């Protein structure tokens, strides 16, 4: 019963000062939380497996047709496997990382993703998001805030999300060429509302 609470607490502990050995331990533990179990995806379906991954890492999900955010791993809804479809993901302060992004491959209803203070998110993660055909068809909104490992390369990869209507980029010190970024999105996604809060 306590697994979800413990995992969120463990993910939150990375804010403390660390030695090199303890950083290695927490990186290893977070990698365990992100490991993809393809058999589990086959058994319970992509939405349930992705929900388990995201909540295990401290993120939240909202299902299609519901207003309430699901944040407790131990209270994940039960019922028919095709009943609960992920519509929105809020990964604020979570420990999701690129090795877990294969969980997103089978999701067909995700319209919004928020990545805020995600210390393990890097360009490769955004490139992976841009490559997922299902997300190219469903994604409408994205927010990327205070993710220090993101650069122009990762952001540019999001131009493949052809239905994207809103993109917020804030506090991203790795972004070097705002003007080029704006021009690239104007060309690729002319109807996109791009909001920048970058230094």
N, C-alpha and C positions, 0 to 999 in steps of 0.2 A: 504493500500500500504506500510505502514511503518513497518508492523509487523516483517518482516524478519530482517530489519536493527536494530530495537529496541531489538529484542531477541539476536542478536549477540552482541550488545552493553551491554546488561544486563549480558550476560554470561561472557563478558570480564571484568566486574567490580569487579569480585571476587579477583582481584589482589591487591585491596586496603586493608589497615589495617581495621579489623572489630572488633566490640564488639560481645559478645555472641548473643545478640538479633538480630543484623543485619545478622550474619552468619545463624541463624535460618531462617530468612526471605528469604535470597537468596537460602538456601537449599530447602525451601518450594517451591519457585518460580521455581527453576530448576526441582523439582519433578513434578510440573504441566506441564512443557514443555516436560517431558519424559513420561507422562501418556499415556498408550496404549488405543486407541479407536478401539475396535474390529469391531464395526459397520462401522467405516470409512474404515478399511482395506477391509471389504466385499464390500463396495460401490465403492471404487476406485482402489482396488487391492493392493498387498503387496509392489510393487515398488514405486508407487505414495505415499502411506501412509508412507513408510520408508523414502522417500525423504523429505516429509513434516516434519517428526520428526527430521531428521538429520539437516536440514537447520534451523529449529526452534531453535535447540540447538547450532547453530554456526558452524556446520560441513559442508563439501562440498561433492558432489557426482559427478561421471562421468558416463555417460550412455554408454552402449555397442554401438560401432561404432562411437563414438564421441571423439574428442580430448579435447574439452573445459570442464572445471569444472563448475558445476552449484553451485553457492553459494548464490544467491539471492532468498529468499523464494517467493518474489512477482513476479519473472520471471520464475517460474517453468513452463516447457513446457506443453501445452495442446494437446489434440488429443486422438487417440484411447488408451485405458488404457493399452493395451499390447505392445505399441510401444516403450516405454522408460524403459529399463531394467538396473538396477544399476550394473555397472561393478567394480567400485572402490569407496572407501569411505576414505576421509581424515578428521579425527576428531580432527585435531590440535587445541588446545585451546578451545575445545567445552565443553559443560556441559552435555554430554550424561552420563547416569548412568544405573545401572542394571535394574531398573524397565522399561526402554524403550527397552530393548533388544529383547522383544517379537516381535518388528517390523521387526526383521531380519529373522523371522522364514520362511516366504514364498519366500524369495529371492533365485533365482536359478542361477544367473549369476555373483555373486560377486567373483572377482578374487584377489582383493587387498584391505587390510584395513591398515590404518595408524592411530595409537593411539599415539599422542604426546602431552604432557602436559595436559593430561586429569585427572583432580583432583578427579573426582568421579569414575574413573575406578578402580576396585578392582578384586581380584581373582575370585569372583563369576561371573563377566562379562566374563572372559576368559573361565571359565568352561562352561558357557552357550554357547559361541561361538563353543567350541569343541563338544558340544552335538547336534548342529543343523545339521541334515542330509544333507540338501541342501549345506551348507557351506563345509561339509566334502567332497562333490563331486566337488566343484568349486574353493575353495580357493587355490591360487598359491603363494601369497606373503603377508607377514605381517611385519609391523614395530611397535615396542613398545618402545617409547622413553620418558624418564622423567615422568613416571607415578608412583608416590611415594608409592601407596598403593598395588602395584603388588609384589607378593612374588613367590618363587619357585613353590608353589602349583598351582598358576594360570597359569604359563608358561608351566608346565608339562602337563596341561590339553589340550594344543594345539596339542599334539601328535596325537589326533584323527582326525585332519585335514589331511587326508591321502594323498592328492594331493599337499600339501604344498612343494614348491621348494625353497623358500627363507624366512628366518626369521632373522630380525635385532633386537637385544636387546641392548639398550643403556641407560646409566644413570638410572639404576633401583636399588636404594639402598636396596630394600627389598629382592633382590636375594642374598642368602647366600652360596649356594653350586654350583658354576659354573661347576665343574668337573662332578658332578652327572647329572646336566642338559645336558651337552654335551653328556654324555654316554647314557642317556635316549633317546635323539633324534637320536643318531647314530643307536641305536637298533630299534626304532619305525619307523623312516623315514630315511633310509640310503642315499637317494639321496638329502636330504635337505642341502642347503647351509646355515649354521648357522653363523651369524656374531655377535660377542660379543664385546661390548665396556663398560665393567662393571668394577668397582673398586674392 
